């Protein structure tokens, strides 16, 4: 394998390895095992995901996004901000840009290390479904913000330790109700009419993460649908704060934006010994 340059970036402590693959040095259709090794912490670079930047006939560029388990995902809110800033810093785009994902065309605006991205319009919104989880009823709401999410309201997130959230998140993520693709799971605590707290069990990472962009958007929209908040919504995650903006016409959500940081951590070069 030739040496491959990469940039390590972080968005609300969600970290990513980003590679300019416009010359197709990597075959994105056969990378699952390689991605798992590169994303393994202590063994290699380590990251929550890997992003390839490729050419697009529909937008300024196309991305291929991979979770750290090697699976390819349609969308990632925190990753999208990092990809947008990377493309701008590399001279691929202007600060106002679009890029192609499996979830559709994404618009973004780069302002130094703050990036605002327009997310795909949400679909499949279902409020207050009750599932039996390990013998107990759990009330949850569902929404797709580029990838599937479940949102569960809790009284006080501080009352739920990480092992409890991890166990419950993993159980719901693999529940037969969500087969075959599974779901991400968000636990939310409303603070006031413009603030919520969120912790997310992220599909593909298979853990509670510092922040999940699509999960933050899912949580804010479900909170609004349940009349807990109004736009804009400040969302507090373990990795920091994000802002969610949206419009609602009484029936549908549109012009959904996610704003937050996208920081360059370091640049490096992968070698044969990286895997």
C-alpha positions as CSV (number, residue, x, y, z in Angstrom):
1,X,0.0,0.0,0.0
2,X,1.4,3.4,-0.9
3,X,1.7,6.0,1.9
4,X,-1.6,7.8,2.3
5,X,-2.0,11.3,3.7
6,X,-4.8,11.9,6.2
7,X,-6.2,14.5,8.5
8,X,-7.5,13.8,11.9
9,X,-10.5,16.1,12.8
10,X,-12.9,16.4,15.7
11,X,-16.5,17.7,15.8
12,X,-17.8,17.9,19.4
13,X,-15.3,15.3,20.4
14,X,-16.6,12.9,17.7
15,X,-13.3,12.2,15.8
16,X,-12.7,11.2,12.2
17,X,-9.9,10.2,9.8
18,X,-10.4,12.1,6.6
19,X,-8.6,11.2,3.3
20,X,-8.7,13.0,0.0
21,X,-9.6,10.1,-2.3
22,X,-10.4,12.1,-5.5
23,X,-7.7,10.1,-7.3
24,X,-9.3,6.9,-6.1
25,X,-6.2,5.6,-4.4
26,X,-8.6,3.5,-2.2
27,X,-11.4,1.3,-3.4
28,X,-14.3,2.4,-1.2
29,X,-16.4,-0.6,-2.0
30,X,-13.8,-3.0,-0.5
31,X,-12.6,-1.2,2.7
32,X,-14.6,-2.7,5.6
33,X,-11.8,-4.7,7.2
34,X,-9.2,-1.9,6.5
35,X,-11.4,0.7,8.1
36,X,-11.8,-1.3,11.2
37,X,-8.1,-1.6,11.6
38,X,-7.3,2.1,10.9
39,X,-10.0,3.2,13.3
40,X,-8.9,0.9,16.1
41,X,-7.6,2.9,19.0
42,X,-4.1,2.0,20.3
43,X,-3.6,-0.4,17.4
44,X,-3.7,2.3,14.7
45,X,-4.8,6.0,14.3
46,X,-8.1,5.4,16.1
47,X,-11.3,7.2,15.3
48,X,-15.1,7.1,15.5
49,X,-15.2,7.0,11.7
50,X,-13.4,7.4,8.4
51,X,-14.4,9.8,5.6
52,X,-13.3,9.6,2.0
53,X,-13.6,12.8,-0.1
54,X,-14.3,11.9,-3.8
55,X,-15.3,13.7,-7.0
56,X,-19.0,14.3,-7.6
57,X,-21.0,15.2,-10.7
58,X,-23.8,16.5,-8.5
59,X,-22.1,18.7,-5.9
60,X,-18.7,20.1,-5.0
61,X,-17.6,16.7,-3.8
62,X,-18.9,13.3,-2.6
63,X,-18.1,11.6,0.6
64,X,-18.0,7.9,1.6
65,X,-18.6,7.7,5.4
66,X,-17.6,4.6,7.4
67,X,-18.3,3.8,11.0
68,X,-15.4,2.4,13.0
69,X,-16.9,-1.1,12.7
70,X,-16.4,-0.9,8.9
71,X,-20.0,-0.3,8.0
72,X,-20.9,2.4,5.6
73,X,-23.5,5.0,6.9
74,X,-25.7,7.3,5.0
75,X,-25.1,10.4,7.1
76,X,-23.2,11.7,10.1
77,X,-23.8,15.3,11.4
78,X,-20.5,15.8,13.2
79,X,-18.6,14.1,10.4
80,X,-20.3,16.3,7.8
81,X,-19.0,19.5,9.5
82,X,-15.5,18.1,9.5
83,X,-15.7,17.0,5.9
84,X,-17.0,20.5,4.9
85,X,-14.1,22.3,6.6
86,X,-11.5,19.8,5.3
87,X,-12.7,20.4,1.7
88,X,-12.5,24.2,2.3
89,X,-9.1,24.1,3.8
90,X,-7.8,21.9,1.0
91,X,-9.0,24.3,-1.6
92,X,-11.6,21.9,-3.0
93,X,-14.5,24.3,-2.3
94,X,-15.5,27.7,-1.3
95,X,-16.8,28.4,2.2
96,X,-20.4,27.9,0.9
97,X,-20.5,24.4,-0.5
98,X,-22.5,21.2,-1.2
99,X,-21.6,17.6,-1.0
100,X,-23.1,14.3,-2.0
101,X,-24.0,11.6,0.5
102,X,-26.1,8.5,0.5
103,X,-28.7,10.5,2.3
104,X,-28.8,13.2,-0.4
105,X,-27.1,16.5,-1.2
106,X,-25.9,18.4,1.9
107,X,-25.3,22.2,2.1
108,X,-22.7,23.7,4.4
109,X,-21.2,27.0,5.4
110,X,-17.7,27.2,6.9
111,X,-16.9,30.1,9.2
112,X,-13.4,29.5,10.6
113,X,-13.7,26.4,12.8
114,X,-17.5,26.7,13.1
115,X,-19.5,24.9,10.4
116,X,-23.3,25.0,9.8
117,X,-24.7,22.2,7.7
118,X,-28.2,21.8,6.3
119,X,-29.3,18.3,7.1
120,X,-31.7,16.1,5.1
121,X,-35.4,16.7,5.9
122,X,-36.5,14.2,8.5
123,X,-38.8,11.3,7.7
124,X,-40.7,8.5,9.5
125,X,-41.6,10.5,12.6
126,X,-43.6,8.4,15.0
127,X,-44.2,9.6,18.6
128,X,-44.7,7.5,21.7
129,X,-44.3,3.9,20.6
130,X,-44.2,1.5,23.6
131,X,-41.9,-1.5,23.4
132,X,-41.2,-4.2,25.9
133,X,-37.6,-4.1,26.8
134,X,-36.4,-6.9,29.1
135,X,-39.9,-7.3,30.5
136,X,-40.6,-3.6,31.1
137,X,-42.5,-1.1,28.9
138,X,-40.3,1.7,27.4
139,X,-42.0,4.7,25.6
140,X,-39.9,6.0,22.7
141,X,-40.3,8.1,19.6
142,X,-38.8,7.4,16.1
143,X,-37.3,9.6,13.4
144,X,-34.9,9.3,10.5
145,X,-32.5,12.3,10.1
146,X,-30.4,10.6,7.4
147,X,-30.1,7.5,9.6
148,X,-32.7,5.9,11.9
149,X,-33.0,7.2,15.5
150,X,-35.0,6.5,18.6
151,X,-35.5,9.2,21.2
152,X,-36.4,8.5,24.8
153,X,-37.2,11.2,27.3
154,X,-35.8,10.8,30.8
155,X,-36.4,13.0,33.8
156,X,-32.8,13.6,34.7
157,X,-29.8,12.2,32.8
158,X,-27.6,12.4,35.8
159,X,-29.8,9.7,37.5
160,X,-28.7,7.2,34.8
161,X,-25.2,5.9,35.0
162,X,-23.2,5.1,31.8
163,X,-23.5,1.3,32.3
164,X,-27.3,1.7,32.5
165,X,-27.5,3.8,29.3
166,X,-25.1,1.5,27.5
167,X,-27.1,-1.6,28.3
168,X,-30.4,-0.1,27.4
169,X,-29.0,1.5,24.3
170,X,-27.5,-1.7,23.1
171,X,-30.7,-3.7,23.8
172,X,-32.9,-1.2,21.9
173,X,-30.4,-0.9,19.0
174,X,-30.5,-4.6,18.4
175,X,-34.3,-5.1,19.2
176,X,-36.1,-7.2,16.6
177,X,-38.5,-4.2,16.1
178,X,-35.7,-2.3,14.3
179,X,-34.3,-5.2,12.2
180,X,-32.5,-5.5,9.9
181,X,-30.7,-2.2,10.1
182,X,-31.0,-1.5,13.8
183,X,-31.2,2.1,15.2
184,X,-29.3,4.7,17.1
185,X,-30.7,5.5,20.6
186,X,-30.9,9.0,22.2
187,X,-31.7,9.7,25.8
188,X,-32.9,13.3,26.3
189,X,-33.5,15.6,29.3
190,X,-35.4,18.8,28.5
191,X,-34.0,21.8,30.4
192,X,-36.1,24.7,29.2
193,X,-37.9,25.8,26.1
194,X,-34.7,26.2,24.2
195,X,-32.3,23.8,25.8
196,X,-32.0,20.0,26.1
197,X,-29.3,17.5,27.1
198,X,-28.6,14.4,25.0
199,X,-26.6,11.2,25.3
200,X,-26.5,8.9,22.3
201,X,-25.8,5.2,21.8
202,X,-24.4,5.2,18.3
203,X,-25.0,2.4,15.9
204,X,-21.7,1.4,14.2
205,X,-19.6,2.7,17.1
206,X,-21.7,0.5,19.4
207,X,-21.2,2.7,22.4
208,X,-22.3,5.9,24.1
209,X,-20.4,8.6,22.2
210,X,-19.4,12.2,23.1
211,X,-21.9,13.5,20.5
212,X,-23.9,12.3,17.5
213,X,-24.9,15.0,15.0
214,X,-27.9,13.2,13.5
215,X,-28.9,12.2,17.0
216,X,-28.8,15.8,18.2
217,X,-31.0,16.8,15.3
218,X,-33.3,13.9,16.0
219,X,-33.6,14.8,19.7
220,X,-34.3,18.4,19.0
221,X,-37.0,17.7,16.4
222,X,-38.7,15.1,18.6
223,X,-38.6,17.5,21.6
224,X,-40.2,20.1,19.4
225,X,-42.9,17.6,18.1
226,X,-43.7,16.9,21.8
227,X,-43.9,20.7,22.5
228,X,-40.9,20.8,24.7
229,X,-38.8,23.3,22.7
230,X,-38.8,25.8,19.9
231,X,-36.2,26.7,17.2
232,X,-33.3,27.3,17.7
233,X,-32.4,24.6,20.2
234,X,-29.2,24.5,22.1
235,X,-28.2,20.8,22.7
236,X,-25.8,19.9,25.4
237,X,-23.8,16.7,24.8
238,X,-20.9,15.2,26.7
239,X,-18.7,16.5,23.9
240,X,-20.0,20.1,24.0
241,X,-22.9,22.2,22.8
242,X,-24.5,22.2,19.3
243,X,-27.2,24.4,17.8
244,X,-30.2,23.0,15.8
245,X,-32.3,25.3,13.6
246,X,-35.4,24.3,11.7
247,X,-38.7,25.5,10.3
248,X,-42.1,23.7,10.9
249,X,-45.2,24.4,8.9
250,X,-47.5,22.5,11.2
251,X,-47.0,19.3,9.3
252,X,-43.5,19.0,8.0
253,X,-40.0,20.0,9.1
254,X,-37.7,21.8,6.6
255,X,-34.5,23.9,6.5
256,X,-32.9,21.8,9.3
257,X,-29.4,23.0,10.2
258,X,-26.8,21.7,12.6
259,X,-24.1,24.1,13.8
260,X,-21.0,23.3,15.8
261,X,-17.2,23.1,15.8
262,X,-15.0,21.2,13.3
263,X,-11.4,21.2,14.5
264,X,-8.2,20.0,12.8
265,X,-6.2,17.9,15.3
266,X,-3.3,16.8,13.2
267,X,-2.2,15.6,9.8
268,X,-0.2,12.4,9.1
269,X,0.6,9.6,6.8
270,X,-0.6,6.0,6.8
271,X,2.0,3.3,6.1
272,X,1.9,-0.5,5.7
273,X,2.4,-0.8,9.4
274,X,-0.8,1.3,10.1
275,X,-2.8,-1.9,9.6
